[in-house]
Amino acid sequence: MDFFDPQKQKKHAIRLAIGYALIGLAVVLATTVLLYQAYGYGINKKGQVFQNGLVFLSSQPSGAGIFLNGQRYKNKTNDRVTIPAGQYTVEIEHSGYRNWKRAITVEGGYVERFDYPFLFPTKLVTTSTKQYVAVPSLATQSSDRRWLLVGVSNSDDIDLYDLNASKPEPKALTIPADVLTAGSTTTSWQPVEWAGDNRHVLLKRSYQKGADSGSEYVLFDRQAPESSQNLSVLLGFTPTKMQLRGHNYDQYFAYDQHSGELFTATLKKPTPQAYLDQVLAFDSDGDTMLYATTDRAPTGKVLLRMRQNTDTAYTLREVPAGTTYLLALERYKGTPYVVAGAANEDKMYVYQDPLAQLKDDAKSVLVPVQILKVANPTYVGFSPNARFAIAESSDHFAVYDAETDKGYAYQAKLPLDAPQVAASWMDGYHLTYVSGGHLVVFDFDGANMQTLSSANPSFLPFFTPNYHTYYNLTSQNNLSVTSLQVK
C-alpha cells in the first residue's frame, strides 16, 4: 500500500509543504495587496504605481454634479471621491444654482472633507414681509436663528418673528415702562448678547431724560416681556461693558472702564462682587477669563493673561501698550483656543489650550499655533462652530483653521460699506457683509464670493435655521425675505 512506501510518503510530504507554502504566499500577497489598496495604492494602465486620496464632497442642495479638472465625475454630491494624489480644480454644478469652485490638493492615503459648499440660486426671488415707517434701531437674531426681534427708533415696541414658520408674522411686544428709567425717552436699542436659552436677550438702551442723556442694560424676555429686568438698576450702576457669564441669562460680568474694575453678579445676588482690577479688555467663556491688564506689567507693556475661576492667573504674552486690545476665546471639539493681541502690533496670536501648557510649566515660552497678520485689526473672533479663528481689518482677513492647522490671509474683492467694521458669519464656514448696497457671501478662505440682494449695512442678514431663506432690512426700511431654494 502507498502509505507504507517511504519514498511515496516523502514525495507526498514535499507536495504538501509546497502547497502550504504557496497558500501562505498567496495569503501574504493578498494581504499586502489589500493593505496597499487600503492605503490608496493602485496600478494604472501603464503599469505605474500611484496612491489615491479620499475626498468627501457635500453641498447644499445635494445631488450636484462634480467636475474634476473640467471632467465630470461619476458620482454626485453628497458622496466620496476616490482619486489619485495631486492638484485638482473641483467645480460643483446644479441646475438653477451658481457654481462653486476651488483648487484642492489631494494627498495619497489621506481623507479630506468639504462639507460646506453652498450653492446660491442663479436668480434670487425677494418678497416683502413688513414695511416699517421709521428706521429700525434694533434688529437681532437668537443664537439658534429661530427668533428675530425688530424695533424702531424712539420706541419701546418690538416685533417678534418666528423664522421656523413658513410665513412668519410679526408678534407685537412692548418692553414695560416700569422696567425703564422713569421719565426717560428711548433714543435707541442696541443688542448685546442672546442667552443660551434663546429666550432672553441682553439689550443696551440709550435714552434722553430732560437735557441729560444716559444708557442702561435691560434683560428682555421675549416669551414674557413683563418679566424683563433693568440690570443697571439691580447692579446700582451702568457698566461700560456687560457680558453674560457662560451664556447664562442670570449670571454676568460687569466692567467699569473708568476704574478698570471687573465685577461678577447674578439675578439672585445682584450686588457686584469684585473679580479683577486694572483690566483694559476681557472676554470669557464662563469660568475661564482672558484679559489684558497693566497689573505687574513692565513699563510700556501690557500683559495678556488667563485664569479659571479664582485660580492662579497665567501670562500668555507681553504686548506693546496701546489703546485697543482684541481678545476672544472658544472651544473647538472640547479644546480651548485663544486669539489675542494689541491692535498696534498688527498681528494676533492664536493659542491652543494655553492654560494647560502654562500649568505644566509656568516659565515656559508659550508658542502660538498661528500668527494672524493684519494691519490695524479691528475685530477678532471665532466662527459659530469654533473651527475658525479670524482677525479682520476692513476688507483684509486672516483666518486660522483648527481642523487642518492651516492659515489663510487675503483681501476681499469688495469693500465693506460703512458703518460696518467687520464681516459676520453666515454659518460655520461662510462670511457675509454688505458692499455697494448688496449682501455678499464668501467661503472662509475668500473663495466663491457671491453678490446677493440689496441690503442695509447697518444690519446683519438673518438666515433661517435651515438656510432655505434669509431676511434682510433694506435701506427703504423694508423687512424682505429672499429664497435660497430653486423650485
C-alpha positions as CSV (number, residue, x, y, z in Angstrom):
1,M,0.0,0.0,0.0
2,D,1.2,3.5,-0.9
3,F,1.2,4.9,2.6
4,F,3.7,2.1,3.7
5,D,6.1,3.2,0.9
6,P,8.7,5.6,2.4
7,Q,9.5,7.2,-1.0
8,K,5.9,7.9,-1.8
9,Q,5.4,9.3,1.8
10,K,8.4,11.6,1.3
11,K,7.0,12.9,-2.1
12,H,3.6,13.4,-0.5
13,A,5.1,15.4,2.3
14,I,7.0,17.6,-0.2
15,R,3.9,18.2,-2.2
16,L,2.0,19.2,1.0
17,A,4.8,21.5,2.1
18,I,4.9,23.2,-1.4
19,G,1.1,23.5,-1.3
20,Y,1.1,25.1,2.1
21,A,3.9,27.4,1.1
22,L,2.0,28.5,-2.0
23,I,-1.2,29.1,0.1
24,G,0.8,31.0,2.6
25,L,2.5,33.1,-0.1
26,A,-0.9,33.8,-1.7
27,V,-2.3,34.9,1.7
28,V,0.7,37.2,2.2
29,L,0.3,38.7,-1.3
30,A,-3.4,39.1,-0.9
31,T,-3.0,40.8,2.5
32,T,-0.3,43.0,1.1
33,V,-2.5,44.0,-1.9
34,L,-5.4,44.7,0.4
35,L,-3.2,46.7,2.7
36,Y,-1.8,48.8,-0.1
37,Q,-5.3,49.2,-1.5
38,A,-6.5,50.4,1.9
39,Y,-3.8,53.0,1.8
40,G,-5.0,54.0,-1.7
41,Y,-2.3,52.4,-3.8
42,G,-3.1,51.2,-7.3
43,I,-1.6,50.5,-10.7
44,N,-2.6,52.5,-13.8
45,K,-2.9,51.2,-17.4
46,K,0.8,51.9,-17.9
47,G,1.8,49.7,-15.0
48,Q,2.8,52.7,-12.9
49,V,2.1,52.6,-9.1
50,F,0.0,55.5,-7.7
51,Q,-1.7,56.3,-4.4
52,N,-5.3,57.5,-4.1
53,G,-6.7,60.0,-1.7
54,L,-10.3,60.1,-0.5
55,V,-12.4,63.3,-0.7
56,F,-15.9,63.6,0.7
57,L,-17.9,66.3,-1.1
58,S,-21.2,67.6,0.2
59,S,-23.3,70.5,-0.9
60,Q,-26.5,72.4,-0.2
61,P,-28.5,71.4,-2.2
62,S,-27.2,67.9,-2.5
63,G,-27.2,65.9,-5.8
64,A,-25.0,68.4,-7.6
65,G,-22.6,67.4,-10.4
66,I,-18.9,67.1,-9.6
67,F,-16.2,68.2,-12.1
68,L,-12.5,67.4,-11.6
69,N,-10.2,69.4,-13.8
70,G,-13.2,70.0,-16.2
71,Q,-14.1,66.3,-16.4
72,R,-17.5,65.1,-14.9
73,Y,-17.0,62.7,-12.1
74,K,-19.3,59.6,-12.0
75,N,-20.8,60.4,-8.6
76,K,-22.7,63.5,-7.3
77,T,-22.7,65.3,-4.0
78,N,-23.1,64.1,-1.3
79,D,-20.6,61.3,-1.9
80,R,-17.0,60.3,-1.7
81,V,-14.5,60.8,-4.5
82,T,-11.5,58.4,-4.8
83,I,-8.8,60.0,-7.0
84,P,-5.0,59.8,-7.3
85,A,-2.9,62.2,-5.2
86,G,-2.3,65.5,-6.9
87,Q,-3.7,69.0,-7.6
88,Y,-7.2,69.4,-8.8
89,T,-9.8,72.1,-9.6
90,V,-13.1,71.0,-8.2
91,E,-16.3,72.5,-9.6
92,I,-19.8,71.7,-8.3
93,E,-22.8,72.4,-10.6
94,H,-26.5,72.2,-10.0
95,S,-29.3,73.3,-12.3
96,G,-30.7,76.7,-11.3
97,Y,-27.8,77.5,-9.0
98,R,-24.5,79.3,-9.3
99,N,-21.4,77.1,-9.5
100,W,-19.0,76.5,-6.6
101,K,-15.3,76.1,-7.4
102,R,-11.9,75.8,-5.8
103,A,-8.5,74.3,-6.1
104,I,-7.7,71.4,-3.8
105,T,-4.6,69.2,-3.1
106,V,-5.3,65.5,-2.6
107,E,-2.7,63.6,-0.6
108,G,-2.4,59.9,-1.0
109,G,-3.7,57.8,1.8
110,Y,-5.5,60.8,3.4
111,V,-9.1,61.7,3.8
112,E,-10.4,65.2,3.3
113,R,-13.9,66.6,3.8
114,F,-15.5,69.5,2.0
115,D,-18.9,69.7,3.8
116,Y,-19.5,73.4,3.3
117,P,-20.1,74.2,-0.4
118,F,-23.3,76.3,-0.5
119,L,-24.9,76.9,-3.9
120,F,-26.9,80.1,-4.3
121,P,-29.7,80.4,-6.9
122,T,-28.9,82.0,-10.2
123,K,-32.0,84.2,-9.9
124,L,-33.0,85.4,-6.5
125,V,-36.7,85.9,-5.6
126,T,-37.2,88.5,-2.9
127,T,-40.6,89.5,-1.4
128,S,-41.6,91.9,1.3
129,T,-42.6,90.8,4.9
130,K,-43.2,94.2,6.5
131,Q,-42.7,97.8,5.6
132,Y,-41.5,99.9,8.6
133,V,-42.4,103.6,8.7
134,A,-39.2,104.5,10.5
135,V,-35.6,103.3,10.5
136,P,-35.3,100.3,12.8
137,S,-32.8,100.8,15.6
138,L,-32.9,97.2,16.8
139,A,-32.7,94.0,14.7
140,T,-31.2,90.9,16.4
141,Q,-31.5,87.2,15.9
142,S,-31.2,84.4,18.5
143,S,-28.3,82.0,18.5
144,D,-30.4,79.2,17.2
145,R,-31.6,81.5,14.4
146,R,-35.2,80.9,15.1
147,W,-36.2,84.2,16.7
148,L,-35.9,87.7,15.2
149,L,-36.5,90.9,17.1
150,V,-37.1,94.2,15.2
151,G,-37.7,97.5,16.9
152,V,-37.9,101.1,15.5
153,S,-36.1,104.2,16.9
154,N,-37.7,106.2,19.7
155,S,-40.0,103.3,20.6
156,D,-40.2,100.5,23.2
157,D,-42.3,98.4,20.9
158,I,-40.7,95.3,19.3
159,D,-41.8,92.8,16.6
160,L,-41.1,89.2,17.3
161,Y,-40.8,86.8,14.3
162,D,-40.6,83.0,14.4
163,L,-38.4,82.1,11.5
164,N,-39.4,78.4,11.8
165,A,-42.8,79.4,10.5
166,S,-43.5,79.0,6.7
167,K,-44.7,82.6,6.6
168,P,-43.5,84.4,9.8
169,E,-46.0,87.1,11.1
170,P,-44.8,89.8,13.5
171,K,-46.0,89.5,17.1
172,A,-46.1,92.9,18.8
173,L,-44.3,93.1,22.1
174,T,-43.6,96.0,24.4
175,I,-40.8,96.5,26.9
176,P,-42.7,97.5,30.1
177,A,-42.3,101.2,31.0
178,D,-41.8,100.4,34.7
179,V,-38.6,98.5,33.7
180,L,-37.1,101.7,32.3
181,T,-35.7,104.8,33.9
182,A,-38.7,106.9,35.0
183,G,-39.3,110.0,32.9
184,S,-36.9,109.0,30.2
185,T,-37.5,108.7,26.4
186,T,-35.8,105.9,24.4
187,T,-33.5,107.1,21.6
188,S,-32.2,103.7,20.6
189,W,-31.8,100.0,21.5
190,Q,-28.6,98.0,20.9
191,P,-28.4,94.2,21.0
192,V,-25.5,92.9,23.3
193,E,-25.9,89.2,23.6
194,W,-28.5,86.4,23.5
195,A,-28.6,83.9,26.3
196,G,-28.1,80.2,25.6
197,D,-31.8,79.6,26.3
198,N,-32.7,81.6,23.1
199,R,-35.4,83.3,25.2
200,H,-33.5,86.1,27.0
201,V,-31.5,88.8,25.3
202,L,-29.3,91.5,26.8
203,L,-30.0,94.9,25.4
204,K,-28.4,98.3,25.9
205,R,-30.8,101.2,25.9
206,S,-29.9,104.8,25.2
207,Y,-32.3,107.4,26.5
208,Q,-32.9,111.1,27.0
209,K,-34.2,112.5,30.3
210,G,-34.7,116.2,30.1
211,A,-31.4,117.7,29.0
212,D,-29.5,114.7,30.1
213,S,-28.7,111.5,28.1
214,G,-27.8,108.2,29.6
215,S,-27.8,104.4,29.0
216,E,-28.8,101.3,30.8
217,Y,-28.8,97.5,30.3
218,V,-32.1,95.6,30.1
219,L,-32.6,91.9,30.2
220,F,-35.5,91.3,27.8
221,D,-37.7,88.2,28.0
222,R,-39.2,87.6,24.6
223,Q,-41.6,84.9,26.0
224,A,-42.8,87.0,29.0
225,P,-41.9,90.7,28.4
226,E,-43.4,91.6,31.7
227,S,-40.6,89.6,33.4
228,S,-37.9,91.8,31.8
229,Q,-35.4,93.4,34.2
230,N,-33.3,96.6,34.4
231,L,-29.9,95.2,35.2
232,S,-28.4,98.7,35.7
233,V,-30.9,99.3,38.5
234,L,-30.1,95.9,40.0
235,L,-26.3,96.5,39.8
236,G,-26.5,100.0,41.0
237,F,-24.6,101.4,38.0
238,T,-24.3,101.1,34.3
239,P,-21.2,99.2,33.3
240,T,-19.1,100.2,30.3
241,K,-19.5,96.6,29.1
242,M,-21.6,93.7,30.2
243,Q,-21.3,90.0,29.2
244,L,-23.4,87.0,30.1
245,R,-21.3,84.5,32.1
246,G,-21.3,81.3,30.2
247,H,-24.3,82.5,28.1
248,N,-26.5,82.2,31.2
249,Y,-29.2,84.9,31.4
250,D,-28.9,85.2,35.2
251,Q,-25.1,85.5,35.5
252,Y,-23.0,88.4,34.5
253,F,-19.6,90.1,34.1
254,A,-19.8,93.9,34.5
255,Y,-16.8,96.0,33.5
256,D,-16.2,99.6,34.5
257,Q,-13.6,101.0,32.0
258,H,-13.0,104.2,34.1
259,S,-11.8,102.3,37.1
260,G,-10.6,99.2,35.3
261,E,-12.6,97.0,37.6
262,L,-14.4,93.9,36.6
263,F,-17.3,92.6,38.7
264,T,-19.5,89.5,38.8
265,A,-23.2,89.4,39.7
266,T,-26.3,87.2,39.4
267,L,-30.0,87.9,39.4
268,K,-30.3,86.3,42.8
269,K,-27.3,88.3,44.2
270,P,-27.2,91.4,42.1
271,T,-24.7,93.3,44.3
272,P,-21.5,93.5,42.2
273,Q,-18.6,91.3,43.6
274,A,-15.0,92.4,42.8
275,Y,-13.4,89.9,40.4
276,L,-10.3,91.7,38.8
277,D,-8.8,95.1,38.7
278,Q,-6.5,97.0,36.3
279,V,-8.4,95.5,33.4
280,L,-8.2,97.0,29.9
281,A,-10.2,94.4,28.0
282,F,-11.7,91.0,28.6
283,D,-13.5,88.0,27.2
284,S,-14.9,84.9,28.9
285,D,-16.5,81.6,28.2
286,G,-17.9,81.2,31.7
287,D,-15.3,80.0,34.2
288,T,-12.3,80.9,32.0
289,M,-11.3,84.6,31.8
290,L,-9.0,86.1,29.2
291,Y,-8.0,89.7,29.9
292,A,-5.4,92.5,29.2
293,T,-4.0,94.1,32.3
294,T,-1.4,96.6,33.5
295,D,-1.0,94.7,36.7
296,R,2.7,93.9,37.2
297,A,3.4,94.7,33.6
298,P,6.8,96.3,32.6
299,T,6.8,99.9,31.6
300,G,5.3,100.4,28.2
301,K,3.8,96.9,28.2
302,V,0.5,95.2,28.8
303,L,0.1,91.5,29.8
304,L,-2.4,89.2,28.2
305,R,-3.5,86.8,31.0
306,M,-5.8,83.9,31.6
307,R,-7.3,82.2,34.7
308,Q,-10.1,79.8,35.6
309,N,-12.4,81.0,38.3
310,T,-10.2,82.3,41.1
311,D,-7.2,80.1,40.3
312,T,-3.8,81.5,39.6
313,A,-3.6,83.8,36.6
314,Y,-1.0,82.9,33.9
315,T,0.6,85.3,31.5
316,L,0.3,84.4,27.8
317,R,2.2,87.2,26.4
318,E,3.6,90.8,26.8
319,V,2.3,93.2,24.1
320,P,3.0,96.9,23.5
321,A,0.8,99.3,25.4
322,G,-1.8,100.9,23.2
323,T,-5.5,101.8,23.1
324,T,-7.1,98.6,21.7
325,Y,-6.7,95.0,22.8
326,L,-8.6,92.3,20.9
327,L,-9.5,89.1,22.8
328,A,-11.6,86.1,22.1
329,L,-11.7,82.5,23.4
330,E,-13.7,79.5,22.4
331,R,-13.6,75.7,22.5
332,Y,-13.3,73.5,19.4
333,K,-14.1,69.8,19.9
334,G,-13.5,70.4,23.7
335,T,-10.1,72.1,23.3
336,P,-9.8,75.7,24.3
337,Y,-8.4,78.2,21.7
338,V,-7.5,81.8,22.2
339,V,-6.9,84.6,19.7
340,A,-5.5,87.8,21.3
341,G,-3.2,90.7,20.8
342,A,-2.7,94.5,20.7
343,A,-4.1,96.3,17.6
344,N,-1.0,98.5,17.3
345,E,1.2,95.3,16.9
346,D,-0.5,94.4,13.5
347,K,-0.8,90.8,14.5
348,M,-2.9,88.5,16.6
349,Y,-1.7,85.3,18.3
350,V,-3.7,82.0,18.2
351,Y,-3.0,79.6,21.1
352,Q,-4.2,76.1,21.6
353,D,-5.1,75.2,25.2
354,P,-2.6,77.7,26.7
355,L,-3.7,77.2,30.3
356,A,-2.8,73.5,30.2
357,Q,0.7,74.3,28.9
358,L,1.3,77.0,31.4
359,K,0.1,75.0,34.3
360,D,2.6,72.3,33.4
361,D,5.4,74.8,33.2
362,A,4.6,78.4,34.1
363,K,8.1,79.6,33.0
364,S,7.8,78.1,29.5
365,V,7.6,80.3,26.5
366,L,4.1,79.9,25.0
367,V,4.3,79.3,21.3
368,P,1.2,80.2,19.2
369,V,-0.2,77.7,16.7
370,Q,-0.7,80.6,14.3
371,I,0.0,84.4,14.0
372,L,-2.8,86.2,12.1
373,K,-1.1,89.2,10.5
374,V,-3.4,92.1,9.7
375,A,-2.6,95.8,9.7
376,N,-4.6,97.7,12.4
377,P,-7.0,94.9,13.1
378,T,-10.5,96.0,14.4
379,Y,-12.0,92.6,15.2
380,V,-11.1,89.1,16.3
381,G,-13.4,86.2,16.9
382,F,-14.4,82.6,16.1
383,S,-16.9,81.1,13.7
384,P,-20.1,79.7,15.2
385,N,-18.7,76.1,15.1
386,A,-15.4,77.5,16.7
387,R,-13.4,75.9,13.9
388,F,-12.0,79.1,12.5
389,A,-10.3,82.0,14.4
390,I,-10.3,85.2,12.5
391,A,-8.8,88.7,12.6
392,E,-10.1,91.5,10.4
393,S,-9.3,95.0,9.3
394,S,-11.9,96.3,6.9
395,D,-11.6,94.1,3.8
396,H,-8.4,92.3,5.0
397,F,-8.8,88.9,6.6
398,A,-6.5,86.4,8.3
399,V,-8.0,83.0,9.2
400,Y,-6.8,80.0,11.1
401,D,-8.4,76.6,10.6
402,A,-8.1,74.5,13.8
403,E,-9.3,71.3,11.9
404,T,-6.5,71.3,9.3
405,D,-4.0,73.6,11.2
406,K,-3.8,75.9,8.2
407,G,-3.8,79.6,7.9
408,Y,-5.2,81.9,5.2
409,A,-4.6,85.6,4.5
410,Y,-6.4,87.6,1.8
411,Q,-8.1,90.8,0.8
412,A,-11.7,90.5,-0.2
413,K,-12.7,91.6,-3.7
414,L,-15.3,94.1,-2.5
415,P,-15.0,96.8,0.2
416,L,-17.3,96.9,3.3
417,D,-19.9,99.7,3.3
418,A,-19.9,102.0,6.4
419,P,-20.7,101.7,9.3
420,Q,-19.6,98.0,9.2
421,V,-16.3,97.3,10.9
422,A,-16.2,93.6,10.3
423,A,-17.9,90.8,8.4
424,S,-20.3,88.4,10.2
425,W,-20.6,84.6,9.9
426,M,-23.5,83.2,7.8
427,D,-22.8,79.8,9.3
428,G,-19.6,77.9,10.4
429,Y,-17.9,78.3,7.0
430,H,-19.2,81.4,5.2
431,L,-18.7,85.1,5.9
432,T,-21.0,87.9,4.9
433,Y,-21.2,91.6,4.7
434,V,-22.8,94.5,2.7
435,S,-20.8,96.1,-0.2
436,G,-22.2,98.6,-2.6
437,G,-25.6,98.2,-1.1
438,H,-25.8,94.5,-1.7
439,L,-25.2,91.4,0.5
440,V,-22.1,89.4,-0.4
441,V,-21.2,85.9,0.9
442,F,-18.0,84.0,0.5
443,D,-16.1,81.0,1.9
444,F,-13.8,81.3,5.0
445,D,-10.7,81.4,2.7
446,G,-12.1,84.2,0.5
447,A,-13.2,82.0,-2.4
448,N,-16.6,81.8,-4.1
449,M,-17.8,85.4,-3.4
450,Q,-21.4,85.8,-4.4
451,T,-23.4,89.0,-4.6
452,L,-27.0,88.6,-3.4
453,S,-29.9,91.0,-2.9
454,S,-29.9,94.7,-1.8
455,A,-29.1,95.2,1.9
456,N,-28.6,97.8,4.6
457,P,-25.1,97.9,6.0
458,S,-26.4,98.8,9.5
459,F,-27.9,95.4,9.9
460,L,-26.8,91.8,9.5
461,P,-28.7,89.4,7.3
462,F,-30.9,86.9,9.2
463,F,-30.7,83.3,7.8
464,T,-33.4,80.8,8.8
465,P,-32.3,77.7,10.8
466,N,-32.4,75.5,7.6
467,Y,-30.7,78.2,5.5
468,H,-33.5,77.9,2.9
469,T,-34.2,81.7,3.1
470,Y,-32.8,84.8,4.7
471,Y,-34.4,88.0,6.0
472,N,-32.9,91.4,5.5
473,L,-33.7,95.1,6.3
474,T,-33.3,97.2,3.2
475,S,-32.3,100.9,3.1
476,Q,-36.1,101.6,2.5
477,N,-36.9,100.2,5.9
478,N,-38.4,97.1,4.4
479,L,-38.0,93.6,6.0
480,S,-37.6,91.4,3.0
481,V,-37.3,87.7,2.6
482,T,-35.1,86.0,-0.1
483,S,-35.4,82.4,-1.1
484,L,-32.3,80.3,-1.4
485,Q,-34.0,77.3,-3.0
486,V,-35.0,76.7,-6.6
487,K,-38.3,75.0,-7.1
